[in-house]
Amino acid sequence: MTLPAEAADALQTFQSAAGWEQRARLLMQFGDHLPALSETDKCEANRVHGCESLVWLVGELRDGHWQFAASSDARMIRGLVALLLLRVNGLSAAALRQVDLPDWFNQLGLSRQLSPSRSNGLNAVLTRMNELAK
């Protein structure tokens, strides 16, 4: 499966990082650059359940391709969600169902950071994306 261009760029950036500390900084930077959701979008209907942190997700179908936006109250989660959005934005619903979350974060060198609760939270975000895309 081909990666969206921005995801390929992020992957290259993370793979060239010199160790965990640099990847952690990159993760925070990606989270800091995540476009803010409006207060209107941060409502209960858009909240992703299954995350320990607060995460909101909105999605829109444009010309057969999904565009998602998300936010979180936790900085680390914002970074992980930002990287997930890079991986899935622009995909069709069928391609979205094929996304292998553990493999993506493993390629980025971030699987160590995915505690079971973070993993479950990100899986909940991906599940919600697939629900929206039905």
N, C-alpha and C positions, 0 to 999 in steps of 0.2 A: 504494500500500500504506500502510495507516495504521500509525503508529508506536505502540508501547506508550507509555502515559502517562509513565513514568519517562524513556524515551528522548526523548520530546517536550520534557520539562522540561530534560533535559541539553542538548539541541540549542539551546533558547532561551538557556540559561546561556552556552554557548560562543559563540553568535552575538552576544551582547551584550558579550562580552569585548573590552576595548580593546587589541587587539594581541596579538602572540605571547607576550610574557612572562606576561601574565595567563592566556592559554590554557594555557601550560606549568604554571603554578601550579595551575590547575583540574584539569589532567590528574593531577598528583601527588596532589591531594586526593581525587579519585575513586578512585585506586589505594589510598590510605591507608584508605578506607572500605570496601574490598572485604572481605567477611567472610572470616575465615581458614579454610582447609581444615584438617581434622584431620591429624595426622601419618600416620594410617592411610590417608587418601586420597592422601597424597603418596607414592605407590608407583609402581613402574615401569609397571604396567598402566594407570595414569591419566596417564602422562606423554605430552605431545604432542610427537611427533618432527617435526623440520623447523623448530624454533625454536632460535636460538643460546642464548637464556636457557632456564632450566628453567621449564616451564609444565606445570601439572597441571590436568586437567579432569574433572569428574564431571557426569553428567546423569541426570535422573529425569523420567519421564513421569507427569504428574498430570492426570487428567481430559482426556486428549487434548492437553495443552499441556506443552511442555518447559520444565524449570527446570534451568539449569546453574549450577555453581559452579566457580570456578577460582582459581588462585594462581600467582604467579611469584616467582622470586628477584630479579628486576630491577624497580626502582620504576617506570620509564617503561612497561615492558611491563604491569605491574599496572594502571596507569591506562588503557592502551589496551584491555586485556582487560575491565576494569570497564565501559568504554563499550560494548564489544561485547556483554557480558552484558545491559546495559540494552536494547540493540537487539533481542536474540533471546529473552530470557526471556519465557515465556508464549505463544510461537508454536507452531503445529502443525508437524508435520514438513514438510508441503507449503509452508507460509509460510516456514519456515526455509530451504528450498532456494532461495527467491526473494530472499534478502538479498543486496544489492549492497554488499559491503564497501568498495570504493574510494569509492563514492558517499556512504556513511555518513560516512566520515572526512573527505571533501571538504566535506560539509555542516557538519561540526563545525569546519572550518577547520584540521584537523590533518594534511592530506595531505602537507604539507611535512616533517612529522616522520616520515613513513613511509619510511625508507630501504628499499632493496630487501630487506635481511635482515629488517627489522621487518614489512614487507608480507608476505613469504613466511611468517613466523612466524604472523601473524594469519590468513592464509589457511589455514595448517595447523590452527589452532584451529577455524576455521569448518568445514573439511573433517572434522575429528574430530567436531564436533557433528553434522554430517549423517550420519556413520557410526553414531554412537550412536542417532540418530533413525530409522534404517532398521528 
